[in-house]
Amino acid sequence: MSGIKFTSFIFQSEASDTNKKNEWRPEYLPTGYHENIVEKLGKSTNIEYVDPQGNIVYLSYRPEENDTNTSVDNENHEIESKTINGQKTYIIKATSEEFENGVIWSMEGYTLSLWSKLSKDELIKIAQSVD
């Protein structure tokens, strides 16, 4: 991917569903993590989970009422895709410890993302539990 600095993930909802779910939470978090901050910015929600050592997991979600675009820099991440819970999911692995790993996917008309310095495997476990 020489020369390409960012990869964009664009999700578009097939149809608007006024009865769709609007709250998402993981059923699984690593031991010691708890919900710390919930921030609603318009139709987007950002949730911070923290453990006693100050490690953080960020969960963000927003409805796909229009095209939803998320970008990741290619210089510091490797990107792969796989199917998780029947959804195409993008796994973003940091190439050094100073950057975070991520998981981005679309579910029931929402784009969701998780970011943390946790391993990509641990983030996949969390993503699989989001309901």
Backbone atoms as SQL, in Angstrom:
CREATE TABLE atoms (id INTEGER PRIMARY KEY, chain TEXT, resi INTEGER, resn TEXT, atom TEXT, x REAL, y REAL, z REAL);
INSERT INTO atoms VALUES
  (1, 'A', 1, 'MET', 'N', 0.827, -1.194, 0.000),
  (2, 'A', 1, 'MET', 'CA', 0.000, 0.000, 0.000),
  (3, 'A', 1, 'MET', 'C', 0.864, 1.248, 0.000),
  (4, 'A', 2, 'SER', 'N', 1.936, 1.205, -0.641),
  (5, 'A', 2, 'SER', 'CA', 2.839, 2.336, -0.696),
  (6, 'A', 2, 'SER', 'C', 2.143, 3.542, -1.310),
  (7, 'A', 3, 'GLY', 'N', 2.257, 4.674, -0.656),
  (8, 'A', 3, 'GLY', 'CA', 1.680, 5.908, -1.171),
  (9, 'A', 3, 'GLY', 'C', 0.267, 6.172, -0.700),
  (10, 'A', 4, 'ILE', 'N', -0.474, 5.160, -0.320),
  (11, 'A', 4, 'ILE', 'CA', -1.841, 5.353, 0.165),
  (12, 'A', 4, 'ILE', 'C', -1.767, 5.516, 1.681),
  (13, 'A', 5, 'LYS', 'N', -2.167, 6.692, 2.166),
  (14, 'A', 5, 'LYS', 'CA', -2.009, 6.994, 3.582),
  (15, 'A', 5, 'LYS', 'C', -3.177, 6.554, 4.446),
  (16, 'A', 6, 'PHE', 'N', -4.383, 6.480, 3.872),
  (17, 'A', 6, 'PHE', 'CA', -5.565, 6.137, 4.656),
  (18, 'A', 6, 'PHE', 'C', -6.425, 5.139, 3.903),
  (19, 'A', 7, 'THR', 'N', -7.123, 4.296, 4.666),
  (20, 'A', 7, 'THR', 'CA', -8.148, 3.424, 4.128),
  (21, 'A', 7, 'THR', 'C', -9.463, 3.881, 4.718),
  (22, 'A', 8, 'SER', 'N', -10.469, 4.065, 3.872),
  (23, 'A', 8, 'SER', 'CA', -11.795, 4.464, 4.341),
  (24, 'A', 8, 'SER', 'C', -12.737, 3.283, 4.258),
  (25, 'A', 9, 'PHE', 'N', -13.569, 3.142, 5.278),
  (26, 'A', 9, 'PHE', 'CA', -14.605, 2.124, 5.318),
  (27, 'A', 9, 'PHE', 'C', -15.923, 2.861, 5.240),
  (28, 'A', 10, 'ILE', 'N', -16.713, 2.582, 4.205),
  (29, 'A', 10, 'ILE', 'CA', -17.984, 3.275, 4.017),
  (30, 'A', 10, 'ILE', 'C', -19.103, 2.255, 4.130),
  (31, 'A', 11, 'PHE', 'N', -20.007, 2.503, 5.050),
  (32, 'A', 11, 'PHE', 'CA', -21.166, 1.644, 5.252),
  (33, 'A', 11, 'PHE', 'C', -22.406, 2.454, 4.890),
  (34, 'A', 12, 'GLN', 'N', -23.354, 1.792, 4.239),
  (35, 'A', 12, 'GLN', 'CA', -24.586, 2.467, 3.875),
  (36, 'A', 12, 'GLN', 'C', -25.741, 1.554, 4.200),
  (37, 'A', 13, 'SER', 'N', -26.702, 2.078, 4.925),
  (38, 'A', 13, 'SER', 'CA', -27.874, 1.312, 5.307),
  (39, 'A', 13, 'SER', 'C', -28.762, 1.102, 4.095),
  (40, 'A', 14, 'GLU', 'N', -29.348, -0.079, 4.006),
  (41, 'A', 14, 'GLU', 'CA', -30.255, -0.400, 2.904),
  (42, 'A', 14, 'GLU', 'C', -31.541, 0.421, 2.982),
  (43, 'A', 15, 'ALA', 'N', -32.098, 0.517, 4.176),
  (44, 'A', 15, 'ALA', 'CA', -33.358, 1.244, 4.353),
  (45, 'A', 15, 'ALA', 'C', -33.414, 1.814, 5.756),
  (46, 'A', 16, 'SER', 'N', -34.170, 2.864, 5.930),
  (47, 'A', 16, 'SER', 'CA', -34.324, 3.472, 7.240),
  (48, 'A', 16, 'SER', 'C', -35.360, 2.695, 8.043),
  (49, 'A', 17, 'ASP', 'N', -35.005, 2.287, 9.243),
  (50, 'A', 17, 'ASP', 'CA', -35.896, 1.552, 10.128),
  (51, 'A', 17, 'ASP', 'C', -36.082, 2.376, 11.395),
  (52, 'A', 18, 'THR', 'N', -37.256, 2.933, 11.575),
  (53, 'A', 18, 'THR', 'CA', -37.489, 3.809, 12.722),
  (54, 'A', 18, 'THR', 'C', -37.551, 3.031, 14.031),
  (55, 'A', 19, 'ASN', 'N', -37.679, 1.702, 13.969),
  (56, 'A', 19, 'ASN', 'CA', -37.746, 0.897, 15.182),
  (57, 'A', 19, 'ASN', 'C', -36.417, 0.239, 15.522),
  (58, 'A', 20, 'LYS', 'N', -35.347, 0.651, 14.854),
  (59, 'A', 20, 'LYS', 'CA', -34.076, -0.033, 15.098),
  (60, 'A', 20, 'LYS', 'C', -33.504, 0.321, 16.469),
  (61, 'A', 21, 'LYS', 'N', -32.707, -0.586, 16.952),
  (62, 'A', 21, 'LYS', 'CA', -32.075, -0.432, 18.255),
  (63, 'A', 21, 'LYS', 'C', -31.185, 0.807, 18.252),
  (64, 'A', 22, 'ASN', 'N', -31.098, 1.495, 19.379),
  (65, 'A', 22, 'ASN', 'CA', -30.242, 2.682, 19.420),
  (66, 'A', 22, 'ASN', 'C', -29.274, 2.682, 20.595),
  (67, 'A', 23, 'GLU', 'N', -29.180, 1.581, 21.319),
  (68, 'A', 23, 'GLU', 'CA', -28.228, 1.453, 22.425),
  (69, 'A', 23, 'GLU', 'C', -27.463, 0.151, 22.236),
  (70, 'A', 24, 'TRP', 'N', -26.146, 0.209, 22.296),
  (71, 'A', 24, 'TRP', 'CA', -25.312, -0.978, 22.131),
  (72, 'A', 24, 'TRP', 'C', -24.332, -1.067, 23.297),
  (73, 'A', 25, 'ARG', 'N', -24.144, -2.253, 23.840),
  (74, 'A', 25, 'ARG', 'CA', -23.194, -2.482, 24.917),
  (75, 'A', 25, 'ARG', 'C', -22.583, -3.873, 24.739),
  (76, 'A', 26, 'PRO', 'N', -21.321, -4.043, 25.100),
  (77, 'A', 26, 'PRO', 'CA', -20.739, -5.390, 25.069),
  (78, 'A', 26, 'PRO', 'C', -21.185, -6.191, 26.294),
  (79, 'A', 27, 'GLU', 'N', -21.457, -7.466, 26.081),
  (80, 'A', 27, 'GLU', 'CA', -21.752, -8.349, 27.217),
  (81, 'A', 27, 'GLU', 'C', -20.452, -8.835, 27.844),
  (82, 'A', 28, 'TYR', 'N', -19.367, -8.817, 27.070),
  (83, 'A', 28, 'TYR', 'CA', -18.068, -9.244, 27.581),
  (84, 'A', 28, 'TYR', 'C', -17.103, -8.068, 27.604),
  (85, 'A', 29, 'LEU', 'N', -16.417, -7.902, 28.708),
  (86, 'A', 29, 'LEU', 'CA', -15.278, -6.988, 28.828),
  (87, 'A', 29, 'LEU', 'C', -14.212, -7.734, 29.628),
  (88, 'A', 30, 'PRO', 'N', -12.939, -7.485, 29.362),
  (89, 'A', 30, 'PRO', 'CA', -11.901, -8.126, 30.170),
  (90, 'A', 30, 'PRO', 'C', -12.081, -7.766, 31.649),
  (91, 'A', 31, 'THR', 'N', -11.588, -8.624, 32.505),
  (92, 'A', 31, 'THR', 'CA', -11.700, -8.437, 33.953),
  (93, 'A', 31, 'THR', 'C', -11.218, -7.054, 34.369),
  (94, 'A', 32, 'GLY', 'N', -12.028, -6.386, 35.183),
  (95, 'A', 32, 'GLY', 'CA', -11.656, -5.097, 35.743),
  (96, 'A', 32, 'GLY', 'C', -12.175, -3.890, 34.964),
  (97, 'A', 33, 'TYR', 'N', -12.631, -4.084, 33.722),
  (98, 'A', 33, 'TYR', 'CA', -13.129, -2.950, 32.936),
  (99, 'A', 33, 'TYR', 'C', -14.553, -2.624, 33.340),
  (100, 'A', 34, 'HIS', 'N', -14.866, -1.335, 33.375),
  (101, 'A', 34, 'HIS', 'CA', -16.223, -0.883, 33.657),
  (102, 'A', 34, 'HIS', 'C', -16.513, 0.362, 32.814),
  (103, 'A', 35, 'GLU', 'N', -17.794, 0.618, 32.608),
  (104, 'A', 35, 'GLU', 'CA', -18.203, 1.799, 31.848),
  (105, 'A', 35, 'GLU', 'C', -17.845, 3.043, 32.644),
  (106, 'A', 36, 'ASN', 'N', -17.141, 3.968, 32.011),
  (107, 'A', 36, 'ASN', 'CA', -16.660, 5.165, 32.690),
  (108, 'A', 36, 'ASN', 'C', -17.369, 6.422, 32.193),
  (109, 'A', 37, 'ILE', 'N', -17.443, 6.584, 30.883),
  (110, 'A', 37, 'ILE', 'CA', -18.029, 7.792, 30.296),
  (111, 'A', 37, 'ILE', 'C', -18.915, 7.386, 29.125),
  (112, 'A', 38, 'VAL', 'N', -20.099, 7.990, 29.028),
  (113, 'A', 38, 'VAL', 'CA', -20.973, 7.846, 27.868),
  (114, 'A', 38, 'VAL', 'C', -21.197, 9.248, 27.330),
  (115, 'A', 39, 'GLU', 'N', -20.863, 9.441, 26.070),
  (116, 'A', 39, 'GLU', 'CA', -20.985, 10.752, 25.438),
  (117, 'A', 39, 'GLU', 'C', -21.832, 10.624, 24.181),
  (118, 'A', 40, 'LYS', 'N', -22.924, 11.383, 24.130),
  (119, 'A', 40, 'LYS', 'CA', -23.783, 11.386, 22.949),
  (120, 'A', 40, 'LYS', 'C', -23.552, 12.692, 22.211),
  (121, 'A', 41, 'LEU', 'N', -23.159, 12.551, 20.948),
  (122, 'A', 41, 'LEU', 'CA', -22.911, 13.706, 20.087),
  (123, 'A', 41, 'LEU', 'C', -23.835, 13.591, 18.885),
  (124, 'A', 42, 'GLY', 'N', -24.967, 14.265, 18.946),
  (125, 'A', 42, 'GLY', 'CA', -25.960, 14.097, 17.888),
  (126, 'A', 42, 'GLY', 'C', -26.468, 12.667, 17.921),
  (127, 'A', 43, 'LYS', 'N', -26.343, 11.962, 16.791),
  (128, 'A', 43, 'LYS', 'CA', -26.794, 10.573, 16.722),
  (129, 'A', 43, 'LYS', 'C', -25.670, 9.584, 17.011),
  (130, 'A', 44, 'SER', 'N', -24.474, 10.083, 17.265),
  (131, 'A', 44, 'SER', 'CA', -23.336, 9.217, 17.584),
  (132, 'A', 44, 'SER', 'C', -23.210, 9.044, 19.094),
  (133, 'A', 45, 'THR', 'N', -22.782, 7.863, 19.501),
  (134, 'A', 45, 'THR', 'CA', -22.536, 7.583, 20.911),
  (135, 'A', 45, 'THR', 'C', -21.116, 7.056, 21.065),
  (136, 'A', 46, 'ASN', 'N', -20.388, 7.595, 22.029),
  (137, 'A', 46, 'ASN', 'CA', -19.036, 7.153, 22.358),
  (138, 'A', 46, 'ASN', 'C', -19.032, 6.724, 23.816),
  (139, 'A', 47, 'ILE', 'N', -18.521, 5.511, 24.043),
  (140, 'A', 47, 'ILE', 'CA', -18.473, 4.976, 25.402),
  (141, 'A', 47, 'ILE', 'C', -17.033, 4.609, 25.720),
  (142, 'A', 48, 'GLU', 'N', -16.590, 5.016, 26.898),
  (143, 'A', 48, 'GLU', 'CA', -15.244, 4.696, 27.362),
  (144, 'A', 48, 'GLU', 'C', -15.362, 3.687, 28.503),
  (145, 'A', 49, 'TYR', 'N', -14.622, 2.580, 28.366),
  (146, 'A', 49, 'TYR', 'CA', -14.513, 1.580, 29.421),
  (147, 'A', 49, 'TYR', 'C', -13.081, 1.643, 29.928),
  (148, 'A', 50, 'VAL', 'N', -12.905, 1.570, 31.233),
  (149, 'A', 50, 'VAL', 'CA', -11.569, 1.706, 31.819),
  (150, 'A', 50, 'VAL', 'C', -11.355, 0.622, 32.873),
  (151, 'A', 51, 'ASP', 'N', -10.092, 0.214, 33.042),
  (152, 'A', 51, 'ASP', 'CA', -9.761, -0.736, 34.103),
  (153, 'A', 51, 'ASP', 'C', -8.993, 0.005, 35.199),
  (154, 'A', 52, 'PRO', 'N', -8.710, -0.637, 36.337),
  (155, 'A', 52, 'PRO', 'CA', -8.035, 0.050, 37.448),
  (156, 'A', 52, 'PRO', 'C', -6.646, 0.604, 37.098),
  (157, 'A', 53, 'GLN', 'N', -5.986, 0.050, 36.094),
  (158, 'A', 53, 'GLN', 'CA', -4.666, 0.542, 35.689),
  (159, 'A', 53, 'GLN', 'C', -4.758, 1.717, 34.704),
  (160, 'A', 54, 'GLY', 'N', -5.985, 2.101, 34.324),
  (161, 'A', 54, 'GLY', 'CA', -6.162, 3.222, 33.407),
  (162, 'A', 54, 'GLY', 'C', -6.180, 2.832, 31.941),
  (163, 'A', 55, 'ASN', 'N', -6.174, 1.521, 31.632),
  (164, 'A', 55, 'ASN', 'CA', -6.290, 1.078, 30.243),
  (165, 'A', 55, 'ASN', 'C', -7.715, 1.329, 29.766),
  (166, 'A', 56, 'ILE', 'N', -7.863, 1.692, 28.502),
  (167, 'A', 56, 'ILE', 'CA', -9.160, 2.132, 27.988),
  (168, 'A', 56, 'ILE', 'C', -9.572, 1.323, 26.763),
  (169, 'A', 57, 'VAL', 'N', -10.865, 1.062, 26.665),
  (170, 'A', 57, 'VAL', 'CA', -11.507, 0.526, 25.469),
  (171, 'A', 57, 'VAL', 'C', -12.561, 1.551, 25.071),
  (172, 'A', 58, 'TYR', 'N', -12.546, 1.960, 23.803),
  (173, 'A', 58, 'TYR', 'CA', -13.532, 2.900, 23.284),
  (174, 'A', 58, 'TYR', 'C', -14.498, 2.156, 22.374),
  (175, 'A', 59, 'LEU', 'N', -15.793, 2.320, 22.607),
  (176, 'A', 59, 'LEU', 'CA', -16.837, 1.809, 21.729),
  (177, 'A', 59, 'LEU', 'C', -17.575, 3.016, 21.169),
  (178, 'A', 60, 'SER', 'N', -17.690, 3.086, 19.850),
  (179, 'A', 60, 'SER', 'CA', -18.443, 4.165, 19.199),
  (180, 'A', 60, 'SER', 'C', -19.451, 3.532, 18.248),
  (181, 'A', 61, 'TYR', 'N', -20.610, 4.155, 18.146),
  (182, 'A', 61, 'TYR', 'CA', -21.587, 3.691, 17.156),
  (183, 'A', 61, 'TYR', 'C', -22.450, 4.853, 16.690),
  (184, 'A', 62, 'ARG', 'N', -22.919, 4.709, 15.461),
  (185, 'A', 62, 'ARG', 'CA', -23.801, 5.728, 14.885),
  (186, 'A', 62, 'ARG', 'C', -24.659, 5.081, 13.803),
  (187, 'A', 63, 'PRO', 'N', -25.881, 5.593, 13.621),
  (188, 'A', 63, 'PRO', 'CA', -26.767, 5.019, 12.603),
  (189, 'A', 63, 'PRO', 'C', -26.239, 5.309, 11.203),
  (190, 'A', 64, 'GLU', 'N', -26.555, 4.402, 10.307),
  (191, 'A', 64, 'GLU', 'CA', -26.143, 4.557, 8.911),
  (192, 'A', 64, 'GLU', 'C', -27.266, 5.182, 8.097),
  (193, 'A', 65, 'GLU', 'N', -27.723, 6.348, 8.500),
  (194, 'A', 65, 'GLU', 'CA', -28.810, 7.000, 7.775),
  (195, 'A', 65, 'GLU', 'C', -28.336, 7.504, 6.425),
  (196, 'A', 66, 'ASN', 'N', -27.105, 7.845, 6.328),
  (197, 'A', 66, 'ASN', 'CA', -26.461, 8.202, 5.075),
  (198, 'A', 66, 'ASN', 'C', -25.196, 7.359, 5.015),
  (199, 'A', 67, 'ASP', 'N', -24.314, 7.644, 4.087),
  (200, 'A', 67, 'ASP', 'CA', -23.040, 6.930, 4.076),
  (201, 'A', 67, 'ASP', 'C', -22.296, 7.229, 5.365),
  (202, 'A', 68, 'THR', 'N', -21.754, 6.191, 6.006),
  (203, 'A', 68, 'THR', 'CA', -20.955, 6.347, 7.214),
  (204, 'A', 68, 'THR', 'C', -19.522, 6.018, 6.845),
  (205, 'A', 69, 'ASN', 'N', -18.622, 6.963, 7.056),
  (206, 'A', 69, 'ASN', 'CA', -17.233, 6.816, 6.638),
  (207, 'A', 69, 'ASN', 'C', -16.314, 6.837, 7.847),
  (208, 'A', 70, 'THR', 'N', -15.455, 5.821, 7.958),
  (209, 'A', 70, 'THR', 'CA', -14.435, 5.760, 8.990),
  (210, 'A', 70, 'THR', 'C', -13.103, 5.551, 8.301),
  (211, 'A', 71, 'SER', 'N', -12.076, 6.312, 8.685),
  (212, 'A', 71, 'SER', 'CA', -10.760, 6.195, 8.058),
  (213, 'A', 71, 'SER', 'C', -9.719, 5.693, 9.050),
  (214, 'A', 72, 'VAL', 'N', -8.746, 4.935, 8.521),
  (215, 'A', 72, 'VAL', 'CA', -7.651, 4.401, 9.319),
  (216, 'A', 72, 'VAL', 'C', -6.359, 4.686, 8.567),
  (217, 'A', 73, 'ASP', 'N', -5.328, 5.146, 9.283),
  (218, 'A', 73, 'ASP', 'CA', -4.072, 5.422, 8.595),
  (219, 'A', 73, 'ASP', 'C', -3.317, 4.123, 8.331),
  (220, 'A', 74, 'ASN', 'N', -2.824, 3.971, 7.107),
  (221, 'A', 74, 'ASN', 'CA', -2.126, 2.757, 6.676),
  (222, 'A', 74, 'ASN', 'C', -0.676, 2.717, 7.124),
  (223, 'A', 75, 'GLU', 'N', -0.125, 3.836, 7.508),
  (224, 'A', 75, 'GLU', 'CA', 1.280, 3.879, 7.900),
  (225, 'A', 75, 'GLU', 'C', 1.521, 3.195, 9.239),
  (226, 'A', 76, 'ASN', 'N', 0.493, 3.127, 10.081),
  (227, 'A', 76, 'ASN', 'CA', 0.664, 2.593, 11.430),
  (228, 'A', 76, 'ASN', 'C', -0.252, 1.417, 11.750),
  (229, 'A', 77, 'HIS', 'N', -0.945, 0.914, 10.736),
  (230, 'A', 77, 'HIS', 'CA', -1.890, -0.181, 10.956),
  (231, 'A', 77, 'HIS', 'C', -1.882, -1.156, 9.783),
  (232, 'A', 78, 'GLU', 'N', -2.173, -2.416, 10.084),
  (233, 'A', 78, 'GLU', 'CA', -2.424, -3.438, 9.071),
  (234, 'A', 78, 'GLU', 'C', -3.901, -3.772, 9.152),
  (235, 'A', 79, 'ILE', 'N', -4.555, -3.945, 8.003),
  (236, 'A', 79, 'ILE', 'CA', -5.999, -4.136, 7.970),
  (237, 'A', 79, 'ILE', 'C', -6.320, -5.479, 7.326),
  (238, 'A', 80, 'GLU', 'N', -7.214, -6.211, 7.966),
  (239, 'A', 80, 'GLU', 'CA', -7.717, -7.459, 7.402),
  (240, 'A', 80, 'GLU', 'C', -9.227, -7.473, 7.582),
  (241, 'A', 81, 'SER', 'N', -9.897, -8.300, 6.830),
  (242, 'A', 81, 'SER', 'CA', -11.342, -8.420, 7.015),
  (243, 'A', 81, 'SER', 'C', -11.690, -9.879, 7.247),
  (244, 'A', 82, 'LYS', 'N', -12.730, -10.090, 8.029),
  (245, 'A', 82, 'LYS', 'CA', -13.248, -11.430, 8.277),
  (246, 'A', 82, 'LYS', 'C', -14.709, -11.299, 8.638),
  (247, 'A', 83, 'THR', 'N', -15.412, -12.404, 8.610),
  (248, 'A', 83, 'THR', 'CA', -16.820, -12.405, 8.983),
  (249, 'A', 83, 'THR', 'C', -16.947, -12.780, 10.450),
  (250, 'A', 84, 'ILE', 'N', -17.606, -11.911, 11.211),
  (251, 'A', 84, 'ILE', 'CA', -17.859, -12.147, 12.631),
  (252, 'A', 84, 'ILE', 'C', -19.355, -11.943, 12.866),
  (253, 'A', 85, 'ASN', 'N', -19.980, -12.920, 13.498),
  (254, 'A', 85, 'ASN', 'CA', -21.433, -12.866, 13.743),
  (255, 'A', 85, 'ASN', 'C', -22.204, -12.588, 12.454),
  (256, 'A', 86, 'GLY', 'N', -21.720, -13.129, 11.339),
  (257, 'A', 86, 'GLY', 'CA', -22.396, -12.969, 10.057),
  (258, 'A', 86, 'GLY', 'C', -22.184, -11.623, 9.389),
  (259, 'A', 87, 'GLN', 'N', -21.346, -10.766, 9.949),
  (260, 'A', 87, 'GLN', 'CA', -21.107, -9.425, 9.406),
  (261, 'A', 87, 'GLN', 'C', -19.667, -9.290, 8.933),
  (262, 'A', 88, 'LYS', 'N', -19.469, -8.627, 7.803),
  (263, 'A', 88, 'LYS', 'CA', -18.112, -8.329, 7.368),
  (264, 'A', 88, 'LYS', 'C', -17.518, -7.353, 8.379),
  (265, 'A', 89, 'THR', 'N', -16.366, -7.713, 8.902),
  (266, 'A', 89, 'THR', 'CA', -15.730, -6.956, 9.977),
  (267, 'A', 89, 'THR', 'C', -14.293, -6.655, 9.589),
  (268, 'A', 90, 'TYR', 'N', -13.849, -5.447, 9.880),
  (269, 'A', 90, 'TYR', 'CA', -12.480, -5.043, 9.585),
  (270, 'A', 90, 'TYR', 'C', -11.690, -5.030, 10.883),
  (271, 'A', 91, 'ILE', 'N', -10.565, -5.730, 10.874),
  (272, 'A', 91, 'ILE', 'CA', -9.687, -5.828, 12.028),
  (273, 'A', 91, 'ILE', 'C', -8.471, -4.961, 11.737),
  (274, 'A', 92, 'ILE', 'N', -8.190, -4.013, 12.596),
  (275, 'A', 92, 'ILE', 'CA', -7.090, -3.076, 12.395),
  (276, 'A', 92, 'ILE', 'C', -6.046, -3.349, 13.465),
  (277, 'A', 93, 'LYS', 'N', -4.868, -3.777, 13.031),
  (278, 'A', 93, 'LYS', 'CA', -3.790, -4.116, 13.971),
  (279, 'A', 93, 'LYS', 'C', -2.717, -3.041, 13.898),
  (280, 'A', 94, 'ALA', 'N', -2.404, -2.456, 15.052),
  (281, 'A', 94, 'ALA', 'CA', -1.358, -1.433, 15.129),
  (282, 'A', 94, 'ALA', 'C', 0.000, -2.080, 14.835),
  (283, 'A', 95, 'THR', 'N', 0.865, -1.347, 14.133),
  (284, 'A', 95, 'THR', 'CA', 2.193, -1.869, 13.808),
  (285, 'A', 95, 'THR', 'C', 3.218, -1.539, 14.877),
  (286, 'A', 96, 'SER', 'N', 2.832, -0.733, 15.872),
  (287, 'A', 96, 'SER', 'CA', 3.708, -0.469, 17.013),
  (288, 'A', 96, 'SER', 'C', 2.830, -0.253, 18.250),
  (289, 'A', 97, 'GLU', 'N', 3.436, -0.361, 19.414),
  (290, 'A', 97, 'GLU', 'CA', 2.682, -0.266, 20.666),
  (291, 'A', 97, 'GLU', 'C', 2.128, 1.118, 20.962),
  (292, 'A', 98, 'GLU', 'N', 2.593, 2.136, 20.258),
  (293, 'A', 98, 'GLU', 'CA', 2.082, 3.477, 20.537),
  (294, 'A', 98, 'GLU', 'C', 0.708, 3.733, 19.915),
  (295, 'A', 99, 'PHE', 'N', 0.259, 2.839, 19.025),
  (296, 'A', 99, 'PHE', 'CA', -1.039, 2.995, 18.372),
  (297, 'A', 99, 'PHE', 'C', -2.011, 1.938, 18.867),
  (298, 'A', 100, 'GLU', 'N', -3.308, 2.197, 18.671),
  (299, 'A', 100, 'GLU', 'CA', -4.355, 1.291, 19.131),
  (300, 'A', 100, 'GLU', 'C', -4.779, 0.319, 18.038),
  (301, 'A', 101, 'ASN', 'N', -5.270, -0.840, 18.466),
  (302, 'A', 101, 'ASN', 'CA', -5.901, -1.807, 17.577),
  (303, 'A', 101, 'ASN', 'C', -7.381, -1.440, 17.475),
  (304, 'A', 102, 'GLY', 'N', -8.023, -1.899, 16.413),
  (305, 'A', 102, 'GLY', 'CA', -9.436, -1.585, 16.240),
  (306, 'A', 102, 'GLY', 'C', -10.216, -2.675, 15.550),
  (307, 'A', 103, 'VAL', 'N', -11.517, -2.593, 15.689),
  (308, 'A', 103, 'VAL', 'CA', -12.461, -3.459, 14.997),
  (309, 'A', 103, 'VAL', 'C', -13.590, -2.558, 14.529),
  (310, 'A', 104, 'ILE', 'N', -13.951, -2.655, 13.247),
  (311, 'A', 104, 'ILE', 'CA', -15.019, -1.827, 12.680),
  (312, 'A', 104, 'ILE', 'C', -15.986, -2.752, 11.957),
  (313, 'A', 105, 'TRP', 'N', -17.281, -2.578, 12.216),
  (314, 'A', 105, 'TRP', 'CA', -18.283, -3.405, 11.555),
  (315, 'A', 105, 'TRP', 'C', -19.618, -2.682, 11.495),
  (316, 'A', 106, 'SER', 'N', -20.506, -3.240, 10.690),
  (317, 'A', 106, 'SER', 'CA', -21.848, -2.712, 10.519),
  (318, 'A', 106, 'SER', 'C', -22.830, -3.761, 11.021),
  (319, 'A', 107, 'MET', 'N', -23.855, -3.297, 11.763),
  (320, 'A', 107, 'MET', 'CA', -24.820, -4.228, 12.334),
  (321, 'A', 107, 'MET', 'C', -26.161, -3.528, 12.518),
  (322, 'A', 108, 'GLU', 'N', -27.194, -4.109, 11.965),
  (323, 'A', 108, 'GLU', 'CA', -28.567, -3.625, 12.147),
  (324, 'A', 108, 'GLU', 'C', -28.712, -2.126, 11.884),
  (325, 'A', 109, 'GLY', 'N', -28.070, -1.641, 10.815),
  (326, 'A', 109, 'GLY', 'CA', -28.215, -0.243, 10.441),
  (327, 'A', 109, 'GLY', 'C', -27.297, 0.711, 11.182),
  (328, 'A', 110, 'TYR', 'N', -26.310, 0.188, 11.904),
  (329, 'A', 110, 'TYR', 'CA', -25.341, 1.009, 12.634),
  (330, 'A', 110, 'TYR', 'C', -23.922, 0.635, 12.221),
  (331, 'A', 111, 'THR', 'N', -23.032, 1.604, 12.273),
  (332, 'A', 111, 'THR', 'CA', -21.602, 1.351, 12.170),
  (333, 'A', 111, 'THR', 'C', -21.049, 1.417, 13.578),
  (334, 'A', 112, 'LEU', 'N', -20.298, 0.376, 13.957),
  (335, 'A', 112, 'LEU', 'CA', -19.721, 0.292, 15.298),
  (336, 'A', 112, 'LEU', 'C', -18.207, 0.166, 15.180),
  (337, 'A', 113, 'SER', 'N', -17.506, 0.700, 16.164),
  (338, 'A', 113, 'SER', 'CA', -16.050, 0.531, 16.193),
  (339, 'A', 113, 'SER', 'C', -15.572, 0.424, 17.635),
  (340, 'A', 114, 'LEU', 'N', -14.537, -0.386, 17.799),
  (341, 'A', 114, 'LEU', 'CA', -13.859, -0.556, 19.083),
  (342, 'A', 114, 'LEU', 'C', -12.404, -0.192, 18.874),
  (343, 'A', 115, 'TRP', 'N', -11.805, 0.516, 19.822),
  (344, 'A', 115, 'TRP', 'CA', -10.385, 0.875, 19.760),
  (345, 'A', 115, 'TRP', 'C', -9.763, 0.711, 21.129),
  (346, 'A', 116, 'SER', 'N', -8.575, 0.146, 21.166),
  (347, 'A', 116, 'SER', 'CA', -7.871, -0.054, 22.428),
  (348, 'A', 116, 'SER', 'C', -6.458, -0.552, 22.149),
  (349, 'A', 117, 'LYS', 'N', -5.643, -0.525, 23.179),
  (350, 'A', 117, 'LYS', 'CA', -4.323, -1.143, 23.082),
  (351, 'A', 117, 'LYS', 'C', -4.385, -2.632, 23.425),
  (352, 'A', 118, 'LEU', 'N', -5.583, -3.123, 23.760),
  (353, 'A', 118, 'LEU', 'CA', -5.762, -4.556, 23.936),
  (354, 'A', 118, 'LEU', 'C', -5.418, -5.257, 22.630),
  (355, 'A', 119, 'SER', 'N', -5.155, -6.552, 22.690),
  (356, 'A', 119, 'SER', 'CA', -4.846, -7.313, 21.476),
  (357, 'A', 119, 'SER', 'C', -6.059, -7.346, 20.547),
  (358, 'A', 120, 'LYS', 'N', -5.793, -7.583, 19.268),
  (359, 'A', 120, 'LYS', 'CA', -6.903, -7.657, 18.305),
  (360, 'A', 120, 'LYS', 'C', -7.824, -8.819, 18.655),
  (361, 'A', 121, 'ASP', 'N', -7.271, -9.931, 19.180),
  (362, 'A', 121, 'ASP', 'CA', -8.102, -11.068, 19.558),
  (363, 'A', 121, 'ASP', 'C', -9.051, -10.712, 20.698),
  (364, 'A', 122, 'GLU', 'N', -8.577, -9.930, 21.651),
  (365, 'A', 122, 'GLU', 'CA', -9.427, -9.510, 22.767),
  (366, 'A', 122, 'GLU', 'C', -10.512, -8.550, 22.265),
  (367, 'A', 123, 'LEU', 'N', -10.159, -7.660, 21.345),
  (368, 'A', 123, 'LEU', 'CA', -11.158, -6.750, 20.778),
  (369, 'A', 123, 'LEU', 'C', -12.213, -7.515, 19.977),
  (370, 'A', 124, 'ILE', 'N', -11.801, -8.563, 19.279),
  (371, 'A', 124, 'ILE', 'CA', -12.768, -9.396, 18.543),
  (372, 'A', 124, 'ILE', 'C', -13.753, -10.043, 19.514),
  (373, 'A', 125, 'LYS', 'N', -13.272, -10.539, 20.652),
  (374, 'A', 125, 'LYS', 'CA', -14.161, -11.118, 21.675),
  (375, 'A', 125, 'LYS', 'C', -15.199, -10.099, 22.143),
  (376, 'A', 126, 'ILE', 'N', -14.722, -8.875, 22.375),
  (377, 'A', 126, 'ILE', 'CA', -15.637, -7.810, 22.821),
  (378, 'A', 126, 'ILE', 'C', -16.664, -7.530, 21.720),
  (379, 'A', 127, 'ALA', 'N', -16.177, -7.381, 20.485),
  (380, 'A', 127, 'ALA', 'CA', -17.078, -7.088, 19.357),
  (381, 'A', 127, 'ALA', 'C', -18.140, -8.180, 19.192),
  (382, 'A', 128, 'GLN', 'N', -17.739, -9.439, 19.330),
  (383, 'A', 128, 'GLN', 'CA', -18.682, -10.548, 19.204),
  (384, 'A', 128, 'GLN', 'C', -19.776, -10.490, 20.261),
  (385, 'A', 129, 'SER', 'N', -19.515, -9.851, 21.387),
  (386, 'A', 129, 'SER', 'CA', -20.475, -9.804, 22.483),
  (387, 'A', 129, 'SER', 'C', -21.380, -8.580, 22.454),
  (388, 'A', 130, 'VAL', 'N', -21.126, -7.642, 21.541),
  (389, 'A', 130, 'VAL', 'CA', -21.936, -6.418, 21.517),
  (390, 'A', 130, 'VAL', 'C', -23.352, -6.748, 21.104),
  (391, 'A', 131, 'ASP', 'N', -24.287, -6.284, 21.917),
  (392, 'A', 131, 'ASP', 'CA', -25.706, -6.536, 21.673),
  (393, 'A', 131, 'ASP', 'C', -26.519, -5.336, 22.092);
